[in-house]
Amino acid sequence: MSEDIEAKIRRLRELGKASAESEPTKPVKPKPAKPPRRISRIGSVRERERRKRILIGSAIIIIILLAVSWGIYSYYKGAGARELENAKKEKIAEVDAYFKGDIMNFSYAKTKKAELLKEISAAQTVEEVKKIDVKAAYKDVLQKYQQALAEQKRIAQEKILNETKRKKIEEIKFEFQPLLSRPLPEDIRKKAIELLNSLENQIMSAKSVAEVNSTTATPYLLELWKDYYYFLIDSTPTENVILEKAGSRKIYTKDEAKTLIGSFLDYREIMQYRVGKVEMVDIALVLPRSRINGAFLSPGDRIVIFSKNSTNSPYKEIANMGYVELVLLPKQAGIISARESQSQSSSSSASSTNSYSEQHSRAYTPAGTSISNGETSSDTSSSTQSSNQASSASYNYNVDLSEILKAVAAGKIKAADEVKKELQSYGWEIVDLEKLSGMLVMDANTQVMVIIKVPSVFVPDILSQQNFIYIAKVSK
């Protein structure tokens, strides 16, 4: 419809232009074929007036037609413009409805929206406005936006994954460092490096953070640390080894030490131990008899040494292995003091007694007066005999064996060999008699010297706590 109106307007414009151009142009006189006929002046005037009226009427008609046409054109043009404007507003509203929110942070969406608005603004007809497919443009933008988001997410995830891989590799290298810094034998070092490289390759080929985090070096390090400690134990040049942890030391056979190391499930526990060789030394201690197993010890007995620093403190094991070399009786046990006594007594006694008694009495009552008369006589005799006899005898002797030892050493005693033999048989016989008799002869606080063989690592603890240690015999 708008095209028909515009066509009509164009035709009216052409008609108006043709009328306007024909008015000022003077008609071309044709060449007379014949000599012109003379026209009268009055007729000429009338003819001009007629033409003039025709021209004026034509002009008026044209003006009226133009005005009507312009009015019609303006009306239709205004209606079309309003319709076009409304169509553009609706289309712009549609654009705004689609292109909003987070999608507008996407540069391509901003560009596409600007292009759509520009296209809408440049449209000349409603049909052109309607042909603009906002939804299709939005779908295209949305697809690219989602692809961009997916790419951004992929890049972010890849960045996180790469960072996780980097940290995991650093973590595993850090876990391997304490082992690789040790003087490892060549086969264990080669195995450790191969496992480390394998773990790094496994991490680098992982496709997710969860897969990276699930990679752990713990089981491999546990195996490697056990192999290393087995090597240390086997290479120790003594029959037994010392395993020290946090200041606590214990003696193990090599098999016992391997069994202990093999029982751990975390390599960090193994790392806390230090393997050492056992060097046995002899030390002498003077202790109360009550703290040396009652001094019922013999050379060769295996012992364990404990310490108790105060009344309320617990007993602490400071040496789990040692042996008795020699026990010396105190000086008090070398003094023999004995006393013997004997007594006898007897007693005898005899006694006899005789007794005689007689009594007479009379009574009279003359004239109401009572008169009595009595007579008593007695005779007593006794004899006593006794004898006592008593006799007693006693002797005592005192021998200091330590002085006899000194005399034997100085060569001042005759038959020294016989004396030595007697003293050797005496030895610890007094303690053995205590065991057999069940009687405690020596006081529990009697000081006794004991010479023990212990690993050298225990000596500082034993000597520093000498006043608080207890020696226990290991039962067979």
C-alpha positions as CSV (number, residue, x, y, z in Angstrom):
1,M,0.0,0.0,0.0
2,S,2.8,2.4,0.9
3,E,4.4,1.6,-2.5
4,D,1.2,2.6,-4.3
5,I,1.0,5.9,-2.5
6,E,4.6,6.7,-3.2
7,A,4.0,5.8,-7.0
8,K,1.1,8.2,-7.1
9,I,3.1,10.9,-5.4
10,R,5.9,10.5,-7.9
11,R,3.4,10.7,-10.8
12,L,1.8,13.9,-9.4
13,R,5.3,15.4,-9.0
14,E,6.1,14.7,-12.6
15,L,2.8,16.2,-13.7
16,G,3.4,19.4,-11.7
17,K,6.9,19.7,-13.2
18,A,5.5,19.3,-16.7
19,S,2.9,22.0,-16.1
20,A,5.4,24.4,-14.6
21,E,7.8,23.9,-17.4
22,S,5.1,24.4,-20.1
23,E,3.9,27.8,-18.7
24,P,6.9,30.1,-19.3
25,T,8.0,28.5,-22.5
26,K,6.7,30.4,-25.6
27,P,5.2,28.3,-28.3
28,V,7.4,27.8,-31.3
29,K,5.8,29.2,-34.3
30,P,5.7,26.9,-37.2
31,K,7.0,28.1,-40.4
32,P,4.2,29.3,-42.4
33,A,3.6,27.4,-45.4
34,K,1.7,30.2,-46.7
35,P,2.0,33.8,-45.9
36,P,0.3,34.4,-42.6
37,R,-3.1,35.6,-42.5
38,R,-3.4,38.9,-40.9
39,I,-5.2,38.6,-37.7
40,S,-7.1,41.4,-36.2
41,R,-5.8,43.0,-33.0
42,I,-9.1,42.3,-31.1
43,G,-9.0,38.6,-31.9
44,S,-5.4,38.4,-30.8
45,V,-6.3,39.9,-27.4
46,R,-9.1,37.6,-26.9
47,E,-7.1,34.6,-27.9
48,R,-4.4,35.6,-25.3
49,E,-7.0,36.1,-22.7
50,R,-8.5,32.7,-23.4
51,R,-5.1,31.0,-23.2
52,K,-4.3,32.9,-20.0
53,R,-7.5,31.7,-18.4
54,I,-6.8,28.2,-19.5
55,L,-3.3,28.3,-18.1
56,I,-4.5,29.8,-14.8
57,G,-7.2,27.2,-14.5
58,S,-4.8,24.5,-15.3
59,A,-2.4,25.8,-12.7
60,I,-5.1,26.0,-10.1
61,I,-6.2,22.5,-10.9
62,I,-2.6,21.3,-10.7
63,I,-2.1,23.1,-7.4
64,I,-5.3,21.5,-6.1
65,L,-4.2,18.1,-7.3
66,L,-0.8,18.6,-5.7
67,A,-2.3,19.7,-2.5
68,V,-4.6,16.8,-2.4
69,S,-1.8,14.5,-3.4
70,W,0.5,16.0,-0.8
71,G,-2.2,15.6,1.8
72,I,-2.8,12.0,0.8
73,Y,0.9,11.5,0.7
74,S,1.5,13.1,4.0
75,Y,-1.3,11.1,5.6
76,Y,-0.1,7.8,4.3
77,K,3.5,8.8,4.9
78,G,2.7,9.7,8.5
79,A,0.8,6.5,9.1
80,G,3.7,4.5,7.5
81,A,6.3,6.4,9.5
82,R,4.4,5.7,12.7
83,E,4.0,2.1,11.8
84,L,7.7,1.9,11.0
85,E,8.6,3.6,14.2
86,N,6.4,1.2,16.2
87,A,7.9,-1.7,14.4
88,K,11.4,-0.4,15.2
89,K,10.5,0.1,18.8
90,E,9.1,-3.5,19.1
91,K,12.2,-4.8,17.4
92,I,14.5,-2.9,19.7
93,A,12.5,-4.1,22.7
94,E,13.0,-7.7,21.4
95,V,16.7,-7.0,21.1
96,D,16.8,-5.7,24.6
97,A,14.8,-8.7,25.9
98,Y,17.3,-11.2,24.4
99,F,20.6,-9.3,24.9
100,K,20.8,-8.8,28.6
101,G,22.4,-10.2,31.7
102,D,25.8,-12.0,31.9
103,I,25.8,-12.5,28.2
104,M,26.5,-8.8,27.7
105,N,29.9,-9.3,29.3
106,F,30.8,-11.2,26.1
107,S,32.3,-8.7,23.6
108,Y,30.7,-10.6,20.6
109,A,27.3,-10.1,22.2
110,K,27.9,-6.3,22.5
111,T,29.0,-6.1,18.9
112,K,26.0,-8.2,17.6
113,K,23.6,-6.1,19.6
114,A,25.1,-2.9,18.2
115,E,24.8,-4.3,14.7
116,L,21.2,-5.2,15.2
117,L,20.3,-1.8,16.5
118,K,22.1,-0.2,13.6
119,E,20.2,-2.4,11.1
120,I,16.9,-1.6,12.8
121,S,17.6,2.1,12.7
122,A,18.6,1.9,9.0
123,A,15.5,0.0,7.9
124,Q,13.2,2.0,5.7
125,T,10.1,-0.1,5.8
126,V,8.2,-2.3,8.2
127,E,9.0,-5.3,6.1
128,E,12.7,-4.6,6.4
129,V,12.3,-4.3,10.2
130,K,10.4,-7.6,10.4
131,K,13.0,-9.4,8.3
132,I,15.6,-8.7,11.0
133,D,15.8,-12.1,12.9
134,V,16.8,-11.1,16.5
135,K,16.2,-14.6,17.8
136,A,18.5,-16.2,15.3
137,A,21.2,-13.6,16.0
138,Y,20.8,-14.3,19.8
139,K,21.1,-18.0,19.3
140,D,24.3,-17.5,17.3
141,V,25.6,-15.2,20.1
142,L,24.4,-17.6,22.8
143,Q,26.2,-20.5,21.1
144,K,29.4,-18.6,20.8
145,Y,29.0,-17.4,24.4
146,Q,28.6,-20.9,25.6
147,Q,31.5,-22.0,23.6
148,A,33.5,-19.1,25.1
149,L,32.4,-20.0,28.6
150,A,33.3,-23.6,27.9
151,E,36.7,-22.6,26.7
152,Q,37.2,-20.3,29.6
153,K,36.2,-23.1,32.0
154,R,38.5,-25.5,30.1
155,I,41.3,-23.0,30.4
156,A,40.6,-22.4,34.1
157,Q,40.4,-26.1,34.8
158,E,43.5,-26.7,32.8
159,K,45.3,-24.0,34.7
160,I,44.1,-25.5,38.0
161,L,45.1,-29.0,36.8
162,N,48.5,-27.8,35.8
163,E,49.0,-26.0,39.1
164,T,47.8,-29.1,41.0
165,K,50.3,-31.2,39.0
166,R,53.1,-28.8,39.7
167,K,52.4,-28.8,43.5
168,K,52.0,-32.6,43.5
169,I,55.3,-33.1,41.8
170,E,57.0,-30.7,44.2
171,E,55.3,-32.5,47.1
172,I,56.5,-35.9,45.9
173,K,60.0,-34.7,45.3
174,F,60.0,-33.2,48.8
175,E,58.9,-36.6,50.2
176,F,61.7,-38.4,48.3
177,Q,64.4,-35.9,49.3
178,P,65.1,-37.3,52.8
179,L,65.7,-40.7,51.3
180,L,67.8,-39.6,48.4
181,S,69.9,-37.5,50.7
182,R,71.0,-40.6,52.5
183,P,74.1,-42.6,51.5
184,L,72.0,-45.2,49.6
185,P,73.5,-48.2,48.0
186,E,73.4,-48.0,44.2
187,D,70.5,-50.4,43.6
188,I,68.2,-48.7,46.1
189,R,69.1,-45.2,44.7
190,K,68.4,-46.4,41.2
191,K,65.1,-47.9,42.3
192,A,64.1,-44.7,44.1
193,I,64.9,-42.5,41.1
194,E,62.9,-44.8,38.7
195,L,59.9,-44.7,41.1
196,L,60.1,-40.9,41.3
197,N,60.2,-40.5,37.5
198,S,57.3,-43.0,37.2
199,L,55.2,-41.0,39.6
200,E,56.0,-37.7,37.8
201,N,54.9,-39.2,34.5
202,Q,51.8,-40.6,36.1
203,I,50.9,-37.1,37.4
204,M,51.6,-35.4,34.1
205,S,49.4,-37.8,32.2
206,A,46.5,-37.3,34.7
207,K,43.3,-35.9,33.2
208,S,41.7,-34.5,36.3
209,V,42.5,-32.9,39.6
210,A,41.1,-35.9,41.5
211,E,43.3,-38.2,39.5
212,V,46.3,-36.1,40.5
213,N,45.4,-35.9,44.1
214,S,44.9,-39.7,44.3
215,T,48.5,-40.2,43.3
216,T,50.6,-40.9,46.4
217,A,54.2,-41.9,47.0
218,T,53.6,-43.4,50.5
219,P,53.5,-47.1,49.6
220,Y,56.6,-46.7,47.4
221,L,58.5,-44.8,50.0
222,L,57.5,-47.3,52.7
223,E,59.1,-50.1,50.6
224,L,62.2,-48.0,49.9
225,W,62.7,-47.0,53.5
226,K,62.4,-50.6,54.6
227,D,64.9,-51.7,52.0
228,Y,67.3,-49.0,53.2
229,Y,67.0,-49.9,56.9
230,Y,67.4,-53.6,56.1
231,F,70.6,-52.6,54.4
232,L,71.7,-50.6,57.5
233,I,70.9,-53.5,59.8
234,D,72.7,-56.1,57.7
235,S,75.8,-53.9,57.2
236,T,76.2,-53.3,61.0
237,P,79.4,-55.2,61.9
238,T,78.1,-56.6,65.2
239,E,75.8,-59.5,66.1
240,N,73.2,-57.2,67.6
241,V,72.1,-53.7,66.7
242,I,70.8,-50.6,68.5
243,L,67.6,-49.0,67.4
244,E,67.3,-45.5,68.9
245,K,64.2,-43.4,68.8
246,A,63.6,-40.0,70.6
247,G,66.4,-40.7,73.1
248,S,65.2,-44.2,73.8
249,R,67.6,-47.0,72.9
250,K,67.1,-50.8,72.7
251,I,69.2,-53.7,71.7
252,Y,67.9,-56.2,69.1
253,T,69.2,-59.1,67.2
254,K,69.3,-58.3,63.5
255,D,66.3,-60.5,62.8
256,E,64.3,-58.8,65.6
257,A,65.3,-55.4,64.2
258,K,64.1,-56.3,60.7
259,T,60.9,-57.7,62.1
260,L,60.2,-54.4,63.9
261,I,61.0,-52.3,60.9
262,G,58.9,-54.5,58.7
263,S,55.9,-54.1,61.0
264,F,55.5,-50.4,60.3
265,L,52.8,-49.1,57.9
266,D,54.1,-45.6,57.6
267,Y,57.6,-44.8,56.4
268,R,57.6,-41.7,58.7
269,E,57.8,-44.0,61.7
270,I,60.8,-45.8,60.3
271,M,62.6,-42.5,59.7
272,Q,62.5,-41.8,63.4
273,Y,64.9,-44.6,64.2
274,R,68.6,-44.6,64.1
275,V,70.6,-47.8,63.6
276,G,73.8,-48.3,65.6
277,K,76.3,-51.0,66.3
278,V,76.6,-52.5,69.8
279,E,80.0,-52.0,71.6
280,M,80.1,-53.8,74.9
281,V,81.9,-52.2,77.9
282,D,82.4,-53.1,81.5
283,I,81.4,-50.7,84.3
284,A,81.4,-51.1,88.1
285,L,78.5,-50.0,90.3
286,V,78.2,-49.9,94.0
287,L,74.5,-50.2,94.9
288,P,72.3,-51.2,97.8
289,R,71.7,-54.9,97.8
290,S,67.9,-54.3,97.5
291,R,68.4,-52.7,94.1
292,I,70.6,-55.4,92.7
293,N,68.1,-58.2,92.6
294,G,68.9,-58.9,96.3
295,A,72.4,-59.5,95.1
296,F,71.3,-62.9,94.0
297,L,73.3,-62.6,90.8
298,S,75.9,-64.8,89.2
299,P,78.5,-64.0,86.5
300,G,76.9,-64.5,83.0
301,D,73.4,-63.5,84.1
302,R,71.5,-61.3,81.7
303,I,70.1,-58.2,83.2
304,V,67.9,-55.2,82.4
305,I,68.5,-51.8,84.0
306,F,65.7,-49.4,85.2
307,S,65.7,-46.0,86.7
308,K,63.4,-44.2,89.1
309,N,64.3,-40.6,89.8
310,S,61.7,-39.7,92.4
311,T,59.0,-41.2,94.6
312,N,56.2,-40.4,92.2
313,S,58.0,-40.9,88.9
314,P,57.5,-44.1,87.0
315,Y,60.2,-46.7,86.4
316,K,62.0,-46.1,83.2
317,E,64.0,-48.7,81.2
318,I,67.4,-47.3,80.4
319,A,69.2,-50.4,79.2
320,N,67.3,-53.5,77.9
321,M,70.4,-55.7,77.7
322,G,73.5,-56.3,79.9
323,Y,75.4,-59.1,81.5
324,V,76.9,-59.6,85.0
325,E,80.7,-60.0,85.0
326,L,81.5,-60.1,88.7
327,V,79.8,-59.4,92.1
328,L,81.9,-58.5,95.1
329,L,80.7,-59.0,98.7
330,P,80.8,-55.9,100.9
331,K,83.3,-55.6,103.7
332,Q,80.5,-56.2,106.2
333,A,80.0,-59.7,104.8
334,G,83.8,-60.3,105.3
335,I,83.6,-60.0,109.1
336,I,82.7,-63.2,111.0
337,S,81.5,-62.7,114.5
338,A,80.3,-65.7,116.5
339,R,79.6,-66.4,120.3
340,E,78.8,-69.7,121.9
341,S,77.7,-70.3,125.6
342,Q,76.8,-73.3,127.8
343,S,75.3,-73.4,131.4
344,Q,74.2,-76.2,133.9
345,S,72.3,-76.0,137.3
346,S,70.7,-78.4,139.9
347,S,68.5,-77.9,143.0
348,S,67.1,-80.1,145.8
349,S,64.7,-79.3,148.8
350,A,63.0,-81.3,151.7
351,S,60.5,-80.1,154.4
352,S,58.3,-81.6,157.3
353,T,55.8,-80.1,159.9
354,N,54.1,-81.7,163.1
355,S,51.2,-79.9,165.0
356,Y,49.2,-80.8,168.1
357,S,46.3,-78.8,169.7
358,E,44.0,-79.3,172.8
359,Q,41.2,-77.2,174.4
360,H,38.9,-77.6,177.5
361,S,36.1,-75.3,178.8
362,R,33.5,-75.2,181.7
363,A,30.5,-73.1,182.5
364,Y,28.5,-72.4,185.8
365,T,25.4,-70.4,186.6
366,P,25.0,-70.0,190.3
367,A,22.3,-67.5,191.4
368,G,21.8,-66.3,187.9
369,T,25.4,-65.4,187.5
370,S,27.3,-67.0,184.7
371,I,30.8,-68.2,185.4
372,S,33.0,-69.8,182.7
373,N,36.5,-71.4,182.8
374,G,38.6,-72.5,179.8
375,E,42.1,-74.0,179.1
376,T,43.9,-74.4,175.8
377,S,47.3,-76.0,175.0
378,S,49.2,-76.6,171.6
379,D,52.4,-78.1,170.4
380,T,54.1,-77.4,167.0
381,S,57.4,-78.7,165.5
382,S,58.9,-78.3,161.9
383,S,62.2,-79.1,159.9
384,T,63.5,-77.8,156.5
385,Q,66.5,-78.8,154.2
386,S,67.6,-77.5,150.7
387,S,70.6,-77.5,148.4
388,N,71.5,-75.6,145.0
389,Q,74.3,-76.3,142.4
390,A,74.9,-74.4,139.0
391,S,77.7,-74.3,136.4
392,S,78.1,-72.3,133.0
393,A,80.7,-71.8,130.2
394,S,80.8,-69.5,127.1
395,Y,83.3,-68.3,124.4
396,N,83.2,-66.1,121.3
397,Y,85.5,-65.2,118.3
398,N,85.7,-62.5,115.7
399,V,87.4,-62.8,112.3
400,D,87.8,-60.0,109.7
401,L,88.2,-61.8,106.4
402,S,89.3,-58.6,104.6
403,E,92.3,-58.4,107.0
404,I,93.1,-62.0,106.3
405,L,93.1,-61.2,102.6
406,K,95.5,-58.4,103.2
407,A,97.7,-60.6,105.3
408,V,97.7,-63.3,102.6
409,A,98.6,-60.7,100.0
410,A,101.4,-59.5,102.2
411,G,102.7,-63.1,102.8
412,K,102.3,-62.8,106.6
413,I,100.2,-66.0,107.0
414,K,101.5,-69.5,107.0
415,A,99.6,-72.0,104.9
416,A,98.4,-69.2,102.6
417,D,97.3,-71.7,99.9
418,E,95.0,-73.4,102.4
419,V,93.6,-70.1,103.5
420,K,93.0,-69.0,99.9
421,K,91.1,-72.3,99.3
422,E,88.9,-71.7,102.3
423,L,88.2,-68.2,101.3
424,Q,87.3,-69.3,97.8
425,S,84.9,-71.8,99.2
426,Y,83.5,-69.1,101.4
427,G,82.9,-66.7,98.4
428,W,79.2,-66.4,97.8
429,E,78.3,-69.3,100.0
430,I,76.8,-67.0,102.5
431,V,74.3,-65.8,99.8
432,D,73.6,-69.4,98.8
433,L,72.9,-70.3,102.4
434,E,70.5,-67.4,102.6
435,K,68.6,-68.9,99.6
436,L,68.5,-72.3,101.2
437,S,67.6,-71.2,104.7
438,G,65.2,-68.5,103.6
439,M,66.9,-66.1,106.1
440,L,68.3,-62.7,105.2
441,V,71.7,-62.5,106.8
442,M,72.9,-59.2,105.3
443,D,70.9,-56.1,105.6
444,A,68.9,-55.0,102.4
445,N,70.8,-51.7,102.4
446,T,74.2,-53.3,102.4
447,Q,76.3,-51.8,99.6
448,V,77.4,-54.3,97.0
449,M,79.8,-53.8,94.1
450,V,78.7,-55.3,90.8
451,I,80.6,-55.3,87.5
452,I,78.4,-55.4,84.5
453,K,78.9,-55.6,80.7
454,V,76.5,-53.2,78.8
455,P,76.4,-51.5,75.4
456,S,78.4,-48.3,75.4
457,V,75.4,-46.2,74.4
458,F,73.8,-46.9,77.7
459,V,76.8,-45.9,79.8
460,P,76.0,-42.1,80.0
461,D,72.5,-42.8,81.2
462,I,73.6,-45.4,83.7
463,L,76.3,-43.3,85.2
464,S,74.2,-40.1,85.4
465,Q,71.5,-42.0,87.2
466,Q,73.6,-44.3,89.3
467,N,71.9,-43.3,92.5
468,F,68.5,-44.2,91.1
469,I,69.0,-47.4,89.0
470,Y,67.7,-50.9,89.7
471,I,69.2,-54.0,88.2
472,A,66.8,-56.8,87.3
473,K,67.8,-60.3,86.4
474,V,66.2,-61.7,83.2
475,S,64.6,-65.0,83.9
476,K,65.6,-67.9,81.8
